[in-house]
Amino acid sequence: MAFVLITGMLYLALCALAFAAQRSLIYPAPHAEPAMLRDQPGFGVVPLASGLDVDRFYLPAPPGAPTVVHFHGNGEQLLEQRGFGQALGDAGLGFLAVEYPGYGASPGSPTEAGLYSSAEAALQFLREQGVKPEDIVLSGRSLGTGVAVEMARRGYGARMVLVSPYTSMVAMGQRTLPFLPASLLMRDRYLSFDKAPHVPIPVLIIHGEEDEVIPVDMGRTLGPRFPQARVVTVPGAHHNDVLERGGQEEFARLATFALDGT
């Protein structure tokens, strides 16, 4: 009886620890000094409803071309999106990436609501630049796919690209710590699987077949939930090299879809 009691208490303590520490695991936020980006071309800030500012990187689109609004992964930061944005710019697209609260040089602490607030502020910034709703392409990678799906659910974007998406953060918690009740403990849930049927726009999913962080089966499961989605898997690609391993073919696929939906 004493063994059962002690085991139960230890399990409850483990649940409490997981509940308290989960955001440090979900958001291993890299940091940067403001001087590293705020005086460089394309970088600036957008204001949040909370009164804080978050950083953004913006390359205007050529006349009549779409703009890709990109939400990065949990181990990335805004500085690392510049090369991706410049490559899309070379392909004839505009590009906007926004930082998350508590990431890079942006103040605050990351939460699901905070990431959505940054995303919506970025989209408002884009409207202020005169970009039409039909010229906005949502893009997310890893953690950022949940942000992109929520923005699409709210009615933003004419198309959406998801690179290495998960079905939900709850499912990721269950996969990472299967002995804990993730459905009860997760504070930031990112329920893309539930939201997908309510996203009518065309979706392109690209997922590495050897992804060791978010299994390719999540991308394959999520795809059919959208009314209009195409799932492309990349042989030999892992979590952090899916576009790179796919080479020019996968990047060209992404850029072509962003340009005209094909």
N, C-alpha and C positions, 0 to 999 in steps of 0.2 A: 504493500500500500504506500509506504514511504517513497519507494522508487518511482511509482506512478505519479505521486504528487510532485516530487522533485523534477521528474521529466517534464511534466506539464508546466511547471513554473519556468523551467529553462526554455521551453518552446514559446511560451508567452513573452519571455524576455527577448528572445530572438525576433519574434514578430514586432515587438516595440522598437527594437534596434533598426530593423528593416524599414519600418514606417518613418522613423526619425531621419535615417541616413539616405533614403532613396533618392532625393534630389541631387545629392553629391555624386551618386552613381549615374543618374540619368544625364546630368549636366556637368561633365568634367571640364568646366569652362576655361579655355586658354585666355590669357590676358596679354594686352599690348599697351604700350605707353601712347597717350594721345598724340604726341609729337610724331609718332611713326606713320600716322595716316591723315591727320586732320588738315595738314597743309599741302597734301599731295593732290594732283589733278583728279577730279572725279569724286573725291571724298567730301563728305559734308555730314550734316546731322538732320534728323527729323524729330519733331517734338511728339511726345506721347501725351495721352490724356492725363497721366499722373503728374505731369509737369517736368519729367525727366526728358532728356534728349538721348537718342541712340544714333549711332553712326550709320552711314549708308555709303554705297559706292554706285555711281550712276554714269552710264554712257548713253547719251541720247541716241535714238534710232534714226536712221536715214528717213527722209520723208516717205510716208506711207508704209513703212515697215513696222512689224510688231516689236514689242519690248518684252523680254524675258524677265520676270520677277522671281528671283531665286532665294530659297531658304536652305541654309547649309546644315551640315550634320553636327552631331553633338560634340565631337572632338575638334571641330574646325572653328575658324573665326573669319571676320570680314576680310582681313588682309589677304587671306588665302584664296579669295574669290576673284581677285583681280585678273589672274591669267585666264580663268574660265570666261569672265566677262569680255576680255579683249578678244579671245578666240571667237566668241559669238558675234562680237562687233565686226570682226573680219569677215564673218559669214553674212553680214548684212542686217544684223539685228541690233536692237537696243538692249541694254542690260541694267538691271537694278538689283542690288543685294542689300539687305538690311541686317544690322547686328541685333543680337538678342540682349535683353537686359542682363548685366553681369558678365557678358562676354567681351573679349577684346578690350577696348577702352571705354565701353559703355557702362554707365553706372547701373545699380540695381541688382536684383537677384533673379535668376531664371525660374519661371514657372510656366505651366501651360497657358494660363491666362496672359502672362507677360509676353510670351512669344506671339500669341495672337494679336496682342495690342501693337507690338512692333510691326507685324505683318500688315495690319490694317493701316497703320500710320504711313508705311511705305507706299501702299496703294493710294492713299489720299495724296501723298506727295506727287505721285505719278499723274493723278488727275489734275493737280495744280500746274503740272508741266504741259498740259493740253493733250495728254495721251488718251485716246478714246478707249472705252471698255472693250470694244471688239479687237483692239490691237494689243491686249495684255495676254501673255502666256505665263501661267503659273508653273514654277519648277521647284522641286524639292529633292533633297538627297538625304537618305537615312532619316534621322530625327526630323529634318525639315519636310519630309513627305507628309507627316501628320499636320504640319502647319499649312502646307499647300492644299490639302484636302479640306481643311476647315475653311480656308478662304474661298475655295470653290463652292462649298456648301452654302456660304453666305452670298453667293451670286457673283463673285469676281472671276474674271478670266474667260477667254474664249476657248482655250485649250490648256492642257496640263501635262507636264512630264514628271514622272516619279522614278527616281533612281534608287534602287535598293529599298523599297518600302516595306513596312511592317503592317500587320493587320490591326494591331492596337498595342499600346504600351502595356496593357494588362496581359496580353498574350506573351509579350516579351518577358515580363516579370515571371510568368508561369514557366517559361522556357529556361530562364536563368536560375530561378530558385523554385524548382517544382515542389519542394516540400513545404512551401509557405502559401497561405491563401491570398495570392496576388489580387484576386477580384475584390477582396475586402481591404487590402492594404494600400493599393495604388492611389496616390493623390492626383497625379497627372496622367490622364488615361488615353488621350489621343485615339479616339475610337473610329479609326478610318474604315474598318470593316462595316460598322453600322451606318456610317455617313455615305458610303460609296453609292448606294442606290439613289440617293438624292442629289447626285452630281451629274447633270445631263450632258456636260461638255465632253468632247473627245479627249481621251487619255492615252498616253504612251507610257508603258512601264518597261524599264530596263533593269535587269537583275542578273548578277553573276551566279553561275551555276555552282560555284564552290564557295559561296558566301558563308563565312564561318560566324558571322555576327547576327545577321538577319537571314534565315534560311530562304533559299529560292522558292520553297513551297509557299511562303507567305506572299510573295509577289504573284505566284500562280493562283493562289486562293483569292487574293484581292481583286485581280483583274476582272473576272466574271461578275463581280458585284457591281461594277460600273455599267451603266447602260451602253456606253461606247468606249471600249478599251481594247488596246492591243498589247500583248505581253511578249517581250523579246528577252530571251535568256542568252547569256554570253558564256560559251564554254571556256572553262579554265579560269574565269574571272572570280576574284574574291570580293570582299566588302569594299575595300578602299581603292580598287583598281579597275572597277567594272568599265568605266569609260576609257580608261587608259589601255586596258588589256584588249578591249574591242578595237582600239586604234581609230584611224580616220573613219572607218565604217560606222562605228557606233556614234561618234560625234556628229558625223554627217547625217545620220538617221535622226538624231535629236534636233539638229539645226534645221533640217528640212521640215520636220514636223512642226517646229516652232514657227517657221516661215509661212507654211500654207496648210498644215494639217495632214500632209501625206507621208 
